[in-house]
Amino acid sequence: MNPAVLVTDQGHIFRGCSWAATGCACGRLVVDKSIAGYQQALTDPENHGAIVLFTSPHIGNVGIHEGAAKSDKYQAAGLILREPTRITSSWQAEADLRPALENDGVVAVAKVDTRAIARIAVKNPEIRVGIFSGDCLPEALDDLSESTPIPRSIVNELVERVKAAKNGEVKCH
């Protein structure tokens, strides 16, 4: 998996890995606390243009199937997850989640501390976030090790992009 960052409009930054489509997605944060039902959350019209944070630690294990969707397409612009599963293991699965999200351009970040992000969201219910990966990730981050702090100028630039973007808007530069 390639590097990705999650940035809040208040300047919090989380390093993770790109999962599903790469690019940029900015929008309001929706916290999904359910243990199952990730496909419903991602296809729910109420989540159009939003970034969905899943607090359940494993996402993708039951795959996807047509009967679980709330609409005929993914409504969320992005998703945040702790640990994507490697194997789809449901007898009802018609496909794997990751390729379906890639095909629809849903940007995701994995391997981030979802509990910390959820705590931030509880204190700030109107929080907006952005996911940046692939060509939308600032080049300066390519040369940084994971332990090197991200320069404040880059954080400020990403925060401004999150604040300026409309829900679900994809703007790399």
N, C-alpha and C positions, 0 to 999 in steps of 0.2 A: 504494500500500500504506500502511496505517496503522501507527503506532508500536506496538512491542511491546518487552518487556524479558524477559531470561532472568536468573534469580537462582539462585545456588547456596546450599546450606545453610551455606556458609562465608563468605558475604557478597560473593562476586564478582558483578558485575552487567554485563550486556552489552546494549547497545541495538541494536535491529534493527527489522524490519518484520514485521507480521502477515502470515501467508500461510496459507491454508486457513481453518479455523474460528477465530473470535475467542473469547476467554474466558480461562480459567485452567486449567492442568493442572500437577499436581505429581507427582513420582515419582522413582524411582531412575533414574540415567542409564545408558543402554546405548549403547556406542560401536560403530557399524557401520563397519568399515574396507573393506568390499567396494566394488568399482568399479561393480558392477551388482547388482540384486536388492533394490532398496528396497521393492518390494511384498512380497517374502517377509519382510523384517525387520519391516515394519509389521503383517503379519497373523500372525506367529509367536506361538503361545500362550505361549511362554517370555517374551515381551515384554509380557504383559498388564499394563496400568497404568503401563508405563514411558515414559520420554521417550527417544526414539531420536535420537542424534547421528550424522549422516552425515558422514564425513570426505571422501567424494568431493565435489568442488566443485560438480557440476551434478546436480540431482535433478529427475526428471519427464520427461526427454527420451524415454523409451520408453513413456510412458503406463502404462496398466494393462490386464491381460487375465486372465480367469478362471483360466487354467491356471497362473499364476505364484503364486497365493495359497496360503498354508499353512493358512488357515482361511477360513470364510465371512464374516468381518468383520475390521475393523481392531482389533488388540489393543492397540497402542500408544495411550497417552493424548495423546501429543504428539510432535513432531519438531523437530529443529534442523537447519538447512541453510544453506550459504553462499550458493548462487546457484540459485534455481529457474529452470528453463528456460521459455522463453516458448512454444515450439512442441514439440508431440509429433511425433516423427518416426520411428516404428517401424511397419512394415507389420502387426505383430501387435497393435497398440494397439486396444483396444475402447472406451477412454475416456481422458480426461485425468485426471491424478492429483489436481490441486487441487480440482476440484468434487466428486470422490468423497470426499476428506477432509473437505471442508466439510459435505457431506450426513451424514457419520457423526460430526461434532462433534470431529474430531481437530484440536487446537490446534497451530499451528506458528509458529516464528519464523525468519525468513530474514535474510540480509545481516549475519550475525554472524561473528566470527572463530572458525570451527570448529576451527582448529589450536590456538588458545589454550585453548579449552574441553577439547579432547582431552588436552592436556598437563596440565591441572588434574586430569582424570579418571584419568590414569596415576598421579599421585601420591596420589590419593584414590579408590580403586576403589569405595567404598561411598557415593559422593557422591549427594546428592539435589538436584534442580533444580525450578524452577517457571517456567512461561511465563505471562506476564500481558499481555493485550491487550484491546482493546475496552472494555466496561463494567468489566472487572476491573483495568484499569490505573488507578492512583491519579490522581485529577483534577489534582493538583498537577503532574504530569508534562506535562500538556497545554500549560502555559505556559512550559515550559523549552525553550531552544534545545538543539540536539544537543551543543553545546560546554559547556553549563552543567552542572556536577556535580550529580548527584542528591543531594538532602539525605540525610544519614545517618539521620534519623528514618524516611524512607520506605524506605530500604534495610533497616533493621532490621525494620520491619513486614513487608516482603515475605519476608525471611529467616525470620521466625517463622512465617509462613503456610506456607512450604515445609517447615519442620521439623515442623509440626503435622499436615500433610495425610497421608493414607494414599495409597498408590500409585494414580495415576489419578484421585484425588478432585478434583472441581471445586468450588472454594469461592472465590467472588469477594470476599466481605466477611467 
